[in-house]
Amino acid sequence: MLRVEGDAEAVRYQSFEPRTADACRAYLARDTAGDPDRTCFDLAVTLDGSFIGRVGLDIKRPERSVGELWFMLDRAHWRRGLMFEAASALIDYGFRAHGLHRIFVECDPRNAAAVRLAEKLGMQREGLLRKHVCIKGEWCDSLYYGLLRDPRTPAGSRPDAL
Ligand SMILES: CC(C)(COP(=O)(O)OP(=O)(O)OC[C@H]1O[C@@H](n2cnc3c(N)ncnc32)[C@H](O)[C@@H]1OP(=O)(O)O)[C@@H](O)C(=O)NCCC(=O)NCCS
């Protein structure tokens, strides 16, 4: 995690600074403590048994059946289709096993990789919020991409999909 998220280039469009070892530990402590009000999948992406990134689905409001997707990959493995594969699997899991009806991504419009990945995942550009997040001390716009569950996808049919 430190190798991936300590990389300034990888976290360029994130609201947090490159993580130190202490910041990684603090994140993991928060993450594993859980939150009774939300369901959050924060999954390791591995290649040949090695950690190369994270993909997550945060269902903050279970009663609304909406999940936020995020992704972060080791720069050494960019542009090999790996996150498309990982995110596709998690989206499928969210729709089928959790009955979500909408999954969205928030990203910086300058983040060409995230924008293209969202499009490739079949998401539609839904809107732009101006000066919505503070990134490295600067107020930046946020783009929202969303995907709705295909009504033909049965919910709850594959709880073991991952
Ligand atoms: C975003 C990220 C996860 C993409 O992972 P990846 O495994 O490289 O993506 P994939 O290889 O599956 O590529 C998916 C599509 O995006 C395109 N793409 C990837 N990086 C790109 C870039 N820098 N510029 C333009 N397109 C890019 C790929 O070409 C592919 O599209 P195509 O098949 O039409 O050619 C990775 O760049 C990353 O970790 N970035 C830093 C963290 C980050 O910004 N996360 C997003 C926060 S919202």
The ligand as an SDF file (V2000), in Angstrom:
LIG
                    3D

 48 50  0  0  0  0  0  0  0  0999 V2000
   -7.2880    5.1390  -12.9630 C   0  0  0  0  0  0  0  0  0  0  0  0
   -6.4650    3.8530  -12.9120 C   0  0  0  0  0  0  0  0  0  0  0  0
   -6.9460    2.9750  -11.7680 C   0  0  0  0  0  0  0  0  0  0  0  0
   -6.6540    3.0940  -14.2390 C   0  0  0  0  0  0  0  0  0  0  0  0
   -6.1150    1.7760  -14.0950 O   0  0  0  0  0  0  0  0  0  0  0  0
   -5.5590    0.9440  -15.3350 P   0  0  0  0  0  0  0  0  0  0  0  0
   -5.4600   -0.4870  -14.9290 O   0  0  0  0  0  0  0  0  0  0  0  0
   -4.3570    1.6030  -15.8730 O   0  0  0  0  0  0  0  0  0  0  0  0
   -6.7410    1.1050  -16.3910 O   0  0  0  0  0  0  0  0  0  0  0  0
   -7.0070    0.1030  -17.6120 P   0  0  0  0  0  0  0  0  0  0  0  0
   -5.6930   -0.3840  -18.1390 O   0  0  0  0  0  0  0  0  0  0  0  0
   -8.0200   -0.9170  -17.2150 O   0  0  0  0  0  0  0  0  0  0  0  0
   -7.5950    1.0860  -18.7100 O   0  0  0  0  0  0  0  0  0  0  0  0
   -8.9670    1.4070  -18.8520 C   0  0  0  0  0  0  0  0  0  0  0  0
   -9.0920    2.3820  -20.0220 C   0  0  0  0  0  0  0  0  0  0  0  0
   -8.5090    3.6340  -19.6490 O   0  0  0  0  0  0  0  0  0  0  0  0
   -7.4890    3.9940  -20.5790 C   0  0  0  0  0  0  0  0  0  0  0  0
   -6.4380    4.7020  -19.8590 N   0  0  0  0  0  0  0  0  0  0  0  0
   -5.7090    4.2470  -18.8120 C   0  0  0  0  0  0  0  0  0  0  0  0
   -4.8380    5.1790  -18.4400 N   0  0  0  0  0  0  0  0  0  0  0  0
   -5.0170    6.2400  -19.2590 C   0  0  0  0  0  0  0  0  0  0  0  0
   -4.4160    7.5140  -19.3590 C   0  0  0  0  0  0  0  0  0  0  0  0
   -3.4280    7.9000  -18.5370 N   0  0  0  0  0  0  0  0  0  0  0  0
   -4.8540    8.3670  -20.3190 N   0  0  0  0  0  0  0  0  0  0  0  0
   -5.8620    7.9930  -21.1500 C   0  0  0  0  0  0  0  0  0  0  0  0
   -6.4860    6.7920  -21.0920 N   0  0  0  0  0  0  0  0  0  0  0  0
   -6.0550    5.9330  -20.1630 C   0  0  0  0  0  0  0  0  0  0  0  0
   -7.0230    2.6760  -21.1510 C   0  0  0  0  0  0  0  0  0  0  0  0
   -6.3590    2.8590  -22.3860 O   0  0  0  0  0  0  0  0  0  0  0  0
   -8.3440    1.9350  -21.2670 C   0  0  0  0  0  0  0  0  0  0  0  0
   -9.1180    2.3890  -22.3510 O   0  0  0  0  0  0  0  0  0  0  0  0
   -9.0730    1.6520  -23.8180 P   0  0  0  0  0  0  0  0  0  0  0  0
   -9.2310    0.1900  -23.5870 O   0  0  0  0  0  0  0  0  0  0  0  0
  -10.1880    2.2890  -24.5510 O   0  0  0  0  0  0  0  0  0  0  0  0
   -7.7320    1.9690  -24.4070 O   0  0  0  0  0  0  0  0  0  0  0  0
   -4.9470    4.1650  -12.7360 C   0  0  0  0  0  0  0  0  0  0  0  0
   -4.5520    5.0640  -13.7390 O   0  0  0  0  0  0  0  0  0  0  0  0
   -4.6300    4.7690  -11.3770 C   0  0  0  0  0  0  0  0  0  0  0  0
   -4.4680    4.0530  -10.3860 O   0  0  0  0  0  0  0  0  0  0  0  0
   -4.5300    6.1160  -11.3140 N   0  0  0  0  0  0  0  0  0  0  0  0
   -4.2020    6.7840  -10.0640 C   0  0  0  0  0  0  0  0  0  0  0  0
   -5.3210    6.7230   -9.0550 C   0  0  0  0  0  0  0  0  0  0  0  0
   -6.5480    7.4560   -9.5400 C   0  0  0  0  0  0  0  0  0  0  0  0
   -6.4430    8.5410  -10.0950 O   0  0  0  0  0  0  0  0  0  0  0  0
   -7.7090    6.8480   -9.2780 N   0  0  0  0  0  0  0  0  0  0  0  0
   -8.9610    7.4210   -9.6620 C   0  0  0  0  0  0  0  0  0  0  0  0
   -9.5300    8.2440   -8.6010 C   0  0  0  0  0  0  0  0  0  0  0  0
  -11.1960    8.6970   -9.0330 S   0  0  0  0  0  0  0  0  0  0  0  0
  1  2  1  0
  2  3  1  0
  2  4  1  0
  2 36  1  0
  4  5  1  0
  5  6  1  0
  6  7  2  0
  6  8  1  0
  6  9  1  0
  9 10  1  0
 10 11  2  0
 10 12  1  0
 10 13  1  0
 13 14  1  0
 14 15  1  0
 15 16  1  0
 15 30  1  0
 16 17  1  0
 17 18  1  0
 17 28  1  0
 18 19  1  0
 18 27  1  0
 19 20  2  0
 20 21  1  0
 21 22  1  0
 21 27  2  0
 22 23  1  0
 22 24  2  0
 24 25  1  0
 25 26  2  0
 26 27  1  0
 28 29  1  0
 28 30  1  0
 30 31  1  0
 31 32  1  0
 32 33  2  0
 32 34  1  0
 32 35  1  0
 36 37  1  0
 36 38  1  0
 38 39  2  0
 38 40  1  0
 40 41  1  0
 41 42  1  0
 42 43  1  0
 43 44  2  0
 43 45  1  0
 45 46  1  0
 46 47  1  0
 47 48  1  0
M  END
$$$$
